[in-house]
Amino acid sequence: MTLLIWLLWGGLSPALAAGPEGPSPWEAQSSTGFMGAALGVPSSEATQALQAMDKPPAPAVTDVLPNAAAAKAGLKPGDVVLEFEHTPVTDPNQLVQLVSQSPPGSTVRIKVLRVQKGEFQTLVLPVILGSRPRPLEAFLDDVIGRPPPSLQVSDLKTGMPVDLEELRGKVVVLDFWASWCGPCVAAVPHLTRLQADRGKKRLAIIGISDDQGNVQRAFARRHGVGYRLAVDPDGKTQSRYHIHSFPTMLLLDRNGNVQQVFFGSPSEATLAKAIDQLLEAS
């Protein structure tokens, strides 16, 4: 069984629990540390390495969240977590508790066992913890009907910043995607048809990715992308928008307010219906 540290949300802090008159839900931060790694059972090879080192069982990293603390520190799938700040780690729940007890922004040292091609080594990685993501339902309750943060992305073709204020009067789809994401690839023909059918004067679809520009251009040629793409350097906008999976799509009305969020790729019919409702209501 895999334990997702980034899915163990916990309760709301007072700032996050504030209503519409409180802090922006996009900017509010949790006081609980967050690493962004999934934990599971070590591979047989790693288990043998632990036994050879006379080490007790320990959890292994099975996945890391892009742009989260674990990824930035260099943690990789397959790494076995041996220690957290010199405290031996023998259980995934123990590590979750240790991380949650550390404040965001603090640097913790995590000792891991890394097995590669039959050889193993121990590494000590400094991890700068982030803030634990908000409970999904509460987050959505607060962001619906409100404008999202400004974008920190540049247009793939022109290199110019993409400004949401300039898109007022149009229905906007913000599609957070990655070139390696299968569902993202499958969504391209749907988004291309929707953009062509509704026209650029009424609808603006913007695909946002932290993939480098040359990777995005090759992707656009290969898959016939017929809508605007934007480069998100270092995933800054993904972080501001709390994007934790691909694809994630935000649907904005003509006033620039978020009206719907899709996690995963909706069907073409579902997305078309949502877009047309906003076009007709505006």
Secondary structure, 3 states (H helix, E strand, C coil): CCEEHHHCCCCCCHHHHCCCCCCCCCCCCCCCEECCEEEECCCHHHHHHHHHCCCCCCCEEEEECCCCHHHHHCCCCCCEEEEECCEECCCHHHHHHHHHCCCCCCEEEEEEEEEECCEEEEEEEEEECEECCCCHHHHHHHHCCCCCCCCCCEECCCCCECCHHHHCCCEEEEEECCCCCHHHHHHHHHHHHHHHHHCCCCEEEEEEECCCHHHHHHHHHHHCCCCEEEECHHHHHHHHCCCCCCCEEEEECCCCCEEEEEECCCCHHHHHHHHHHHHHHC
